[in-house]
Amino acid sequence: MEQQISKQKYQGLSLSDIIAFFQSWWKVMLSKWMIIVIVGLSGGALGLVASFLVKPKYTAHLSFALLDKGSSGGGLASIASSFGFGGLFGGGGSAFSGDNLLQILQSRNAIESTLLSPIVFEGDSMTMIGAYARFMKMEKDWRKSKKAEINSLSFPIGQDRNSFTRVQDSVLHEVYFRFVNSRLLKVARRDKKISIVTVDFKSQNEQFSKLFVEKLMASTYEFYKDTRTSQSRTNVEVMQHTADSIRNLYETAMQRAAGMSLVNINMANQMAGVPRMKYENDAQMYAAVYGEVLKNLETLKLDLARETPLVQIIDSPRYPLKKEKLGKIKGVALGGILGGLLIVGYLTLMMLKQSSKSVSVF
């Protein structure tokens, strides 16, 4: 019964009722102006304090284009297929012109490989994850733990990835999750029509931001290049081994033929010249085969060079990096506005609750 009455009230809501409500709301806000001002000033004070406590963030920016000379669809198409993204794009075009590269650069494997790479940070040799744990004060929290596996946690240079403990894996995954989900790492294309990719990374340490972007780009490119040209490199190695073997046979046959050249060939000892003729024939055959193998080898080397992608760095991170800091004026303004909105919202909610208990528009 009460629900039917309330529905009838809402259905009978008119413009005059709405105007009356906002007039009463405005009167309530004016009567509470002192509270609103105090809360707003308190929010501004908190914003000022936050401007001193919040550390600045430094953004490293890198942009590049891929010059892929391959003829098999170009770019990272073959790598994208191995990651399960190949079906997203047809046969043509470079993966640098699609979303495949964006996924690879932000993949867990690429980011963790970068974090485990060695660097010199603030004069000390360590892994990138070790540097991150230092300036983010994670190491101090680890040392305070009563658990031995956390208290002694570290990421030494050169440790086999398969020997990592569960705690080490958890820390790596946490950092990776923070980078990707908090949008600290952003990989995007400037325009869908062009193949220029931008990589931006943000952290509280200027040196770390710069090194991370450079290491991430280098490791991803090496991974792509090795995978993209693995078959061609194998073909070159096999053909080179074949060429070396035939060359050794050719030289051996020539040496043996030269050793038999002093034999006096006449009707009496004609049989003594048969081995020399055999070695000479072998040498001619090996020379012909060796020439063909060299041609094939050069062709394979040209294919390898054609399939090897070239990355053209357009913009690289340079000091000083872009610095983002919560200024005092901005902190006060944001804190005051947020505090004012919160108190006005609270007062409005209280007003609506009181109105629902009495006979009113709502």
C-alpha positions in Angstrom: 0.0 0.0 0.0 2.8 2.4 0.9 4.6 1.6 -2.3 1.5 2.5 -4.3 1.3 5.8 -2.5 4.9 6.6 -3.1 4.5 5.8 -6.8 1.6 8.1 -7.0 3.6 10.9 -5.4 6.5 10.4 -7.9 4.1 10.2 -10.8 2.5 13.5 -9.7 5.8 15.3 -9.6 5.6 18.6 -11.4 8.0 21.3 -12.4 6.8 23.5 -9.5 7.6 20.7 -7.1 11.2 20.4 -8.5 11.7 24.2 -8.2 10.3 24.2 -4.7 12.7 21.4 -3.7 15.8 23.2 -5.1 14.7 26.4 -3.3 14.5 24.5 0.0 17.9 22.8 -0.8 19.5 26.2 -1.5 18.2 27.5 1.9 19.6 24.5 3.7 23.0 25.0 2.0 23.0 28.7 2.9 22.1 27.8 6.5 25.1 25.4 6.6 27.6 27.7 4.9 29.9 27.8 7.9 30.2 24.0 7.9 30.8 23.9 4.1 33.5 26.6 4.4 35.2 24.8 7.3 35.2 21.4 5.5 36.4 23.1 2.3 39.3 24.8 4.1 40.1 21.5 5.8 40.2 19.8 2.4 42.5 22.6 1.1 44.8 22.1 4.0 44.9 18.4 3.4 45.7 19.1 -0.3 48.6 21.4 0.8 50.0 18.6 3.0 49.6 16.1 0.2 51.6 18.4 -2.1 54.6 18.1 0.3 54.2 14.3 0.8 53.4 13.1 -2.7 56.7 12.5 -4.5 57.1 13.7 -8.1 56.9 11.3 -11.0 59.2 11.2 -14.0 58.0 10.1 -17.4 60.5 8.6 -20.0 59.3 8.9 -23.6 60.5 6.9 -26.5 59.1 6.6 -30.1 60.3 4.4 -32.9 59.3 3.0 -36.3 60.2 -0.5 -37.7 61.7 -0.8 -41.1 60.8 -4.4 -41.9 62.2 -5.6 -45.2 60.8 -9.1 -45.0 58.3 -10.4 -47.5 56.4 -12.7 -45.3 53.8 -10.3 -44.1 56.3 -8.0 -42.4 56.8 -6.8 -38.9 56.1 -9.0 -35.9 53.5 -11.1 -37.7 55.4 -14.4 -37.1 56.0 -13.5 -33.5 52.4 -12.4 -33.0 51.3 -15.8 -34.3 53.4 -17.6 -31.7 51.7 -15.4 -29.0 48.3 -16.3 -30.4 47.5 -12.8 -31.8 48.2 -13.6 -35.4 44.6 -14.1 -36.3 43.7 -10.5 -35.3 45.3 -9.2 -38.5 45.2 -10.6 -42.0 48.2 -11.7 -43.9 49.7 -8.3 -44.8 51.2 -5.5 -42.8 53.7 -5.2 -40.1 52.7 -6.1 -36.6 54.2 -2.7 -35.6 51.2 -1.2 -37.5 48.7 -3.2 -35.4 48.0 -4.0 -31.8 50.3 -7.0 -31.7 53.4 -5.1 -30.8 51.5 -3.2 -28.1 50.6 -6.5 -26.4 54.1 -7.9 -26.7 55.8 -4.8 -25.2 53.3 -4.9 -22.3 53.5 -8.7 -21.9 54.6 -10.2 -18.6 57.6 -11.9 -20.2 58.9 -8.7 -21.7 58.5 -6.7 -18.5 59.9 -9.3 -16.2 62.9 -9.9 -18.5 63.5 -6.1 -18.3 63.2 -6.1 -14.6 65.7 -8.9 -14.2 68.3 -7.2 -16.5 71.5 -5.8 -14.9 72.0 -2.1 -14.6 74.2 0.4 -12.7 71.8 2.3 -10.4 73.1 5.1 -8.2 76.7 3.7 -8.5 75.8 0.1 -7.6 75.4 -3.0 -9.9 72.0 -4.6 -9.5 68.9 -5.8 -11.3 66.2 -3.4 -12.3 63.8 -5.0 -9.8 66.4 -4.5 -7.1 66.6 -0.8 -8.0 62.9 -0.5 -8.0 62.6 -2.1 -4.6 65.2 0.3 -3.2 63.7 3.6 -4.2 60.2 2.4 -3.5 61.3 1.4 0.0 60.2 -2.2 -0.5 63.5 -3.5 0.8 62.9 -1.8 4.2 59.6 -3.6 4.5 61.2 -6.9 3.5 63.8 -6.5 6.3 61.2 -5.8 8.9 59.4 -9.1 8.1 59.7 -12.0 10.6 59.6 -14.5 7.8 63.0 -15.6 6.7 62.2 -16.0 3.1 60.9 -12.4 3.0 63.6 -10.9 5.3 66.4 -12.2 3.0 64.6 -11.5 -0.2 66.8 -10.3 -3.1 67.2 -10.5 -6.9 70.9 -11.2 -7.6 72.3 -10.6 -11.1 72.4 -13.8 -13.2 70.1 -15.9 -11.1 68.5 -18.7 -13.1 64.8 -17.8 -13.7 63.8 -21.4 -13.0 65.4 -21.2 -9.6 63.2 -18.4 -8.3 61.2 -18.9 -5.2 57.5 -18.4 -4.8 58.1 -15.1 -3.0 60.3 -13.8 -5.8 57.7 -14.8 -8.4 55.1 -13.0 -6.4 57.0 -9.8 -6.2 57.8 -9.8 -9.9 54.1 -10.4 -10.7 53.0 -7.6 -8.3 55.4 -5.1 -9.9 54.3 -6.2 -13.4 50.6 -5.9 -12.4 51.3 -2.4 -11.0 53.0 -1.2 -14.1 50.3 -2.4 -16.5 47.1 -1.9 -14.5 48.1 1.5 -13.0 49.0 2.8 -16.4 52.6 3.5 -15.4 53.6 1.9 -18.7 51.8 3.1 -21.8 52.4 1.8 -25.3 50.4 3.2 -28.1 50.4 4.3 -31.8 50.3 8.0 -32.6 48.0 7.2 -35.6 46.4 4.1 -37.1 47.6 5.1 -40.5 51.3 5.3 -39.5 53.6 2.7 -37.8 55.1 5.0 -35.2 54.9 3.5 -31.7 55.3 5.5 -28.5 56.5 4.0 -25.2 56.0 6.0 -22.0 56.9 4.9 -18.5 56.4 6.8 -15.3 58.1 6.2 -11.9 59.3 8.2 -8.9 62.9 7.9 -9.9 64.2 9.7 -13.0 67.1 7.3 -13.7 65.0 4.3 -13.3 62.3 5.6 -15.8 64.9 6.2 -18.4 66.7 2.9 -18.0 63.5 0.9 -18.0 62.2 2.3 -21.3 65.6 1.7 -22.9 66.0 -1.8 -21.6 62.4 -2.8 -22.5 62.8 -1.6 -26.1 66.2 -3.3 -26.5 65.1 -6.7 -25.0 61.8 -6.7 -27.0 63.7 -5.9 -30.3 66.3 -8.6 -29.6 63.6 -11.1 -28.9 61.7 -10.2 -32.1 64.8 -10.2 -34.2 66.1 -13.6 -33.0 62.7 -15.2 -33.5 62.0 -13.5 -36.8 65.3 -14.6 -38.3 65.9 -17.9 -36.5 65.1 -20.1 -39.6 67.2 -18.0 -41.9 70.2 -18.0 -39.5 69.9 -21.8 -39.2 69.9 -22.1 -43.0 73.0 -19.9 -43.2 74.8 -21.9 -40.6 74.0 -25.3 -42.3 75.1 -23.9 -45.7 78.3 -22.4 -44.2 79.2 -25.8 -42.6 78.6 -27.5 -46.0 80.8 -25.0 -47.8 83.6 -25.4 -45.3 83.4 -29.2 -45.7 83.5 -29.1 -49.5 86.4 -26.6 -49.4 88.4 -28.9 -47.2 87.8 -31.8 -49.6 88.8 -29.6 -52.6 92.0 -28.5 -50.9 92.9 -32.1 -50.0 92.3 -33.3 -53.5 94.5 -30.4 -54.9 97.3 -31.3 -52.5 97.2 -34.9 -53.4 97.2 -34.1 -57.1 100.2 -31.8 -56.7 102.0 -34.6 -54.8 101.5 -36.9 -57.8 102.6 -34.4 -60.4 106.2 -35.5 -60.3 105.4 -39.0 -61.5 106.9 -39.5 -65.0 104.0 -40.7 -67.1 105.1 -42.8 -70.0 104.1 -46.1 -71.6 106.1 -47.9 -68.9 104.6 -46.4 -65.8 101.3 -45.1 -67.2 99.4 -46.8 -64.3 101.3 -44.6 -61.8 99.5 -41.5 -63.2 95.9 -42.8 -62.6 95.8 -41.6 -59.0 96.9 -38.1 -60.0 94.1 -38.0 -62.7 91.6 -39.1 -60.1 92.6 -36.4 -57.6 92.5 -33.8 -60.4 89.0 -34.9 -61.4 87.9 -34.8 -57.7 89.4 -31.3 -57.4 87.5 -30.1 -60.4 84.2 -31.6 -59.1 84.7 -30.1 -55.7 85.5 -26.7 -57.2 82.2 -26.8 -59.2 80.2 -27.9 -56.2 81.9 -25.4 -54.0 81.1 -22.6 -56.4 77.4 -23.5 -56.4 77.4 -23.8 -52.6 78.9 -20.3 -52.3 76.2 -18.9 -54.5 73.5 -20.5 -52.4 75.2 -19.3 -49.2 75.3 -15.7 -50.5 71.6 -16.0 -51.4 70.8 -17.2 -47.9 72.8 -14.3 -46.4 70.9 -11.8 -48.5 67.6 -13.4 -47.3 68.8 -13.1 -43.7 69.7 -9.5 -44.2 66.4 -8.8 -45.8 64.4 -10.5 -43.0 66.4 -8.7 -40.3 64.2 -5.8 -39.1 65.7 -2.4 -38.5 64.3 -0.2 -35.7 64.6 3.5 -36.2 64.5 5.4 -32.9 62.7 8.7 -33.4 62.7 10.1 -29.9 64.7 8.6 -27.1 64.5 9.5 -23.4 66.9 12.3 -22.4 67.5 14.1 -19.1 65.8 16.0 -17.7 62.7 13.9 -18.0 59.2 15.3 -17.8 58.3 15.9 -14.1 54.8 15.7 -12.7 54.4 17.1 -9.2 51.3 18.1 -7.2 51.9 21.8 -6.7 50.9 23.7 -3.6 48.2 25.8 -5.4 46.8 22.8 -7.2 46.8 20.7 -4.1 44.9 23.4 -2.1 42.4 23.9 -5.0 41.8 20.2 -5.5 41.5 19.5 -1.8 39.1 22.4 -1.2 36.9 21.4 -4.1 36.8 17.8 -3.1 36.0 18.7 0.5 33.3 21.1 -0.5 31.7 18.5 -2.8 31.8 15.8 -0.1 30.1 18.0 2.5 27.5 19.3 0.1 26.7 15.7 -1.0 26.4 14.7 2.6 24.1 17.5 3.5 22.0 16.8 0.5 21.7 13.1 1.5 20.6 14.0 5.0 18.0 16.4 3.6 16.6 13.7 1.3 16.4 11.3 4.3 14.5 13.8 6.4 12.2 14.6 3.5 11.3 10.9 3.0 10.2 10.7 6.6 7.9 13.7 6.4 5.1 14.8 4.0 7.1 16.5 1.2 7.8 16.3 -2.4 9.9 13.3 -2.0 
